[in-house]
Amino acid sequence: MDTSQTRPHGLAPARLEAGIGPWQRSLARHVWFLRRAGIPSAQIEREVARTLRQCLQIRPLSIPTAEARMVPRILAHWQNDSVYLDHKGQPRALRVEGRSPTFRSLVRAAVPGADTSMALAALRRHPWVSYRSEGVVRLLADGILPRGAPREPLLSETLAALDALTDACYANFRARHRSGGISRFQRTVYTDYVDRRSRRAYEEFLNESAHVFLAMHETWLKRHEVKRVDPRHKQWGRVGVGVFAVRGH
């Protein structure tokens, strides 16, 4: 899905809050779709009020810092850049410093300007890596979302994904009714009749093919990023793609 940031006609720009992104915009667009589907406003209000009552006791999580949010970028680079792969195509164990390739060079390549110690600290809070006393960092998991992953970064990623998805859907829906509108990529592939015995095989196929697909986009986006960010001249914007699985109930 294209996640370019544009201001929709008729909806006020959302204010960023506590590092979780424009959640007001996502909510507003969801309500907009419900109203377009003919759901009465009173019914929407009742459901929102009921849902809020059910969520009164939910414990809030801490939203990850900028250092924590760079973890996926580092992991993607580690798993796909040939410099950081061994002869079997697996991520190398890396010394923090020394002769390249090192963990420091990995961080600099994946997230230019990032602090290596902060990146290591962020990674060590996850079950993805191990750090030995001799100064060697090893990648333990290469799944898209390893089991045992902390919920804090997952919450941040979820809110970003929801915003990107509703943004793409909203832009596409309105573009069909307005000349000159820019459509976003929005496609799904699924079946309601897959053999349940094939689900494990599909899970493996999905993980493998999604890794390849995302690595291609990661490489392209990295190559076309602005090298020096000048806040006085905003010559950059967010674009990208997201992958999610469809599961039946």
C-alpha positions as CSV (number, residue, x, y, z in Angstrom):
1,M,0.0,0.0,0.0
2,D,1.3,3.5,-0.8
3,T,1.6,5.4,2.4
4,S,2.2,8.9,1.0
5,Q,0.8,11.6,3.3
6,T,-1.9,13.7,1.7
7,R,-4.6,15.8,3.2
8,P,-8.1,14.5,2.4
9,H,-10.8,16.9,1.4
10,G,-13.3,17.4,4.2
11,L,-11.2,15.9,7.0
12,A,-9.0,18.2,9.1
13,P,-5.3,17.2,9.4
14,A,-4.6,15.1,12.4
15,R,-2.3,16.2,15.2
16,L,0.6,13.8,16.1
17,E,0.2,12.6,19.6
18,A,2.6,10.7,21.9
19,G,4.5,9.3,18.9
20,I,1.6,7.1,17.8
21,G,0.8,8.9,14.6
22,P,-2.4,10.5,13.3
23,W,-4.9,8.1,15.0
24,Q,-7.6,10.8,14.8
25,R,-7.4,10.6,11.0
26,S,-7.7,6.8,10.9
27,L,-10.7,6.9,13.2
28,A,-12.3,9.7,11.1
29,R,-11.9,7.8,7.9
30,H,-13.3,4.6,9.4
31,V,-16.4,6.5,10.5
32,W,-16.6,8.1,7.1
33,F,-16.7,4.6,5.4
34,L,-19.4,3.4,7.8
35,R,-21.5,6.4,7.0
36,R,-21.0,5.9,3.3
37,A,-22.2,2.3,3.9
38,G,-25.4,3.7,5.3
39,I,-24.8,3.0,9.0
40,P,-26.8,5.6,11.0
41,S,-24.8,8.1,13.1
42,A,-26.7,7.2,16.3
43,Q,-25.7,3.5,15.9
44,I,-22.1,4.4,15.4
45,E,-22.2,6.6,18.5
46,R,-23.7,3.7,20.5
47,E,-21.1,1.2,19.3
48,V,-18.2,3.7,20.1
49,A,-19.5,4.3,23.6
50,R,-20.0,0.6,24.2
51,T,-16.5,-0.2,23.0
52,L,-15.0,2.6,25.2
53,R,-16.7,1.1,28.2
54,Q,-15.3,-2.3,27.4
55,C,-11.8,-0.8,27.2
56,L,-11.7,1.2,30.4
57,Q,-9.4,-1.2,32.2
58,I,-6.9,-1.6,29.4
59,R,-3.4,-1.0,30.6
60,P,-1.5,1.4,28.2
61,L,1.9,0.5,26.8
62,S,4.9,2.7,26.3
63,I,5.3,3.7,22.7
64,P,8.9,2.9,21.5
65,T,11.4,5.6,21.0
66,A,13.0,6.5,17.7
67,E,15.8,4.1,18.4
68,A,13.4,1.2,18.9
69,R,11.6,2.1,15.7
70,M,14.8,1.7,13.7
71,V,15.1,-2.0,14.7
72,P,13.1,-3.4,11.7
73,R,15.4,-1.4,9.3
74,I,18.5,-2.9,10.9
75,L,17.1,-6.4,10.8
76,A,16.1,-6.1,7.2
77,H,19.5,-4.9,6.2
78,W,21.2,-7.7,8.2
79,Q,19.1,-10.4,6.5
80,N,19.4,-9.1,2.9
81,D,22.7,-7.3,2.4
82,S,25.2,-9.8,1.0
83,V,28.0,-8.1,3.0
84,Y,26.4,-9.3,6.2
85,L,25.6,-12.8,5.1
86,D,27.8,-15.9,5.3
87,H,28.5,-18.5,2.6
88,K,25.1,-20.1,3.4
89,G,23.2,-16.9,3.0
90,Q,22.6,-16.6,6.7
91,P,23.2,-13.4,8.8
92,R,26.7,-13.3,10.1
93,A,27.6,-13.0,13.7
94,L,29.1,-9.5,14.0
95,R,31.6,-7.9,16.3
96,V,30.5,-4.5,17.5
97,E,33.6,-2.8,16.3
98,G,36.8,-3.7,14.4
99,R,37.3,-4.7,10.8
100,S,34.2,-4.4,8.6
101,P,31.6,-5.9,8.5
102,T,30.7,-5.1,12.0
103,F,27.6,-4.3,13.9
104,R,28.6,-0.6,13.8
105,S,28.9,-0.7,10.0
106,L,25.6,-2.5,9.8
107,V,23.8,0.2,11.8
108,R,25.4,3.0,9.8
109,A,24.4,1.3,6.5
110,A,20.9,0.6,7.6
111,V,20.1,3.9,9.5
112,P,22.7,6.6,8.7
113,G,23.4,8.8,11.6
114,A,22.0,6.3,14.2
115,D,23.9,5.7,17.5
116,T,25.3,2.2,17.6
117,S,25.0,1.8,21.3
118,M,21.4,2.9,21.3
119,A,20.6,0.5,18.4
120,L,22.2,-2.4,20.2
121,A,20.3,-1.6,23.4
122,A,17.0,-1.5,21.4
123,L,17.8,-4.8,19.7
124,R,18.7,-6.5,23.0
125,R,15.3,-5.7,24.4
126,H,13.9,-8.1,21.8
127,P,14.3,-11.9,21.4
128,W,15.9,-11.3,18.0
129,V,19.5,-11.1,19.0
130,S,22.1,-12.3,21.5
131,Y,25.1,-10.3,22.7
132,R,28.1,-12.1,24.1
133,S,30.6,-10.7,26.5
134,E,33.3,-11.0,23.8
135,G,31.5,-8.3,21.9
136,V,29.7,-10.5,19.3
137,V,26.1,-9.9,18.2
138,R,24.2,-12.7,16.7
139,L,20.8,-12.7,15.0
140,L,18.6,-15.4,16.5
141,A,15.4,-15.1,14.6
142,D,14.7,-14.2,11.0
143,G,10.9,-14.4,11.0
144,I,8.8,-11.4,10.0
145,L,7.4,-11.3,13.6
146,P,9.3,-13.8,15.9
147,R,7.4,-15.4,18.7
148,G,7.8,-13.6,22.0
149,A,8.2,-10.2,20.3
150,P,7.5,-7.3,22.7
151,R,4.1,-5.8,22.4
152,E,5.2,-2.2,22.5
153,P,6.9,-2.1,19.1
154,L,4.1,-4.2,17.7
155,L,1.6,-1.6,18.9
156,S,3.5,1.1,17.2
157,E,3.7,-0.9,13.9
158,T,0.0,-1.8,14.1
159,L,-1.1,1.8,14.5
160,A,1.1,2.8,11.6
161,A,-0.2,0.0,9.4
162,L,-3.8,0.9,10.2
163,D,-3.2,4.5,9.3
164,A,-1.5,3.5,6.0
165,L,-4.3,1.0,5.1
166,T,-7.2,3.4,5.8
167,D,-5.3,6.2,4.0
168,A,-4.9,4.0,0.9
169,C,-8.5,2.8,0.9
170,Y,-9.8,6.4,1.4
171,A,-7.7,7.8,-1.4
172,N,-8.7,5.1,-3.8
173,F,-12.4,5.4,-3.0
174,R,-12.4,9.1,-3.5
175,A,-10.2,9.0,-6.6
176,R,-12.8,7.0,-8.5
177,H,-15.3,9.8,-8.0
178,R,-13.0,12.7,-8.8
179,S,-11.0,13.4,-12.0
180,G,-7.3,13.7,-11.4
181,G,-7.3,11.7,-8.2
182,I,-4.2,9.6,-7.5
183,S,-4.9,5.9,-6.7
184,R,-2.9,3.8,-4.3
185,F,-1.9,0.2,-4.8
186,Q,-4.6,-1.9,-3.0
187,R,-5.0,-5.5,-3.9
188,T,-5.8,-8.7,-2.0
189,V,-5.5,-12.4,-2.9
190,Y,-7.3,-15.0,-0.9
191,T,-9.7,-17.9,-1.1
192,D,-12.4,-19.1,1.2
193,Y,-11.8,-22.8,0.3
194,V,-8.2,-23.7,1.2
195,D,-7.7,-27.1,2.6
196,R,-7.0,-26.7,6.4
197,R,-4.1,-29.2,6.1
198,S,-2.4,-26.8,3.7
199,R,-2.3,-23.8,6.1
200,R,1.1,-24.6,7.6
201,A,2.6,-24.9,4.1
202,Y,1.0,-21.6,3.1
203,E,2.4,-20.0,6.2
204,E,5.9,-21.1,5.2
205,F,5.4,-19.9,1.6
206,L,4.0,-16.6,2.8
207,N,7.0,-15.9,5.1
208,E,9.5,-16.8,2.4
209,S,7.9,-14.9,-0.5
210,A,7.1,-11.9,1.8
211,H,10.8,-11.7,2.8
212,V,11.9,-11.6,-0.8
213,F,9.3,-9.0,-1.7
214,L,10.0,-6.7,1.2
215,A,13.7,-7.0,0.7
216,M,13.3,-5.7,-2.9
217,H,11.4,-2.7,-1.7
218,E,13.8,-2.1,1.2
219,T,16.7,-2.0,-1.3
220,W,14.9,0.3,-3.7
221,L,13.7,2.7,-1.0
222,K,17.1,2.8,0.6
223,R,18.7,3.7,-2.7
224,H,16.3,6.6,-3.3
225,E,16.3,8.1,0.2
226,V,17.3,11.7,0.7
227,K,20.9,11.6,1.9
228,R,20.8,14.8,3.9
229,V,17.6,16.0,5.5
230,D,17.2,19.8,5.6
231,P,14.2,20.8,7.6
232,R,14.1,24.1,5.8
233,H,13.3,22.4,2.5
234,K,11.0,19.5,2.9
235,Q,11.9,17.5,-0.3
236,W,10.9,14.1,1.1
237,G,7.7,12.2,1.8
238,R,6.7,8.8,3.1
239,V,6.1,6.0,0.6
240,G,6.2,2.2,1.0
241,V,4.3,-1.0,1.0
242,G,2.8,-3.2,3.7
243,V,2.1,-6.9,3.7
244,F,-0.5,-8.6,5.9
245,A,-2.0,-12.1,6.1
246,V,-5.7,-12.9,5.7
247,R,-7.1,-15.5,8.0
248,G,-10.6,-16.9,8.3
249,H,-12.5,-17.2,11.6
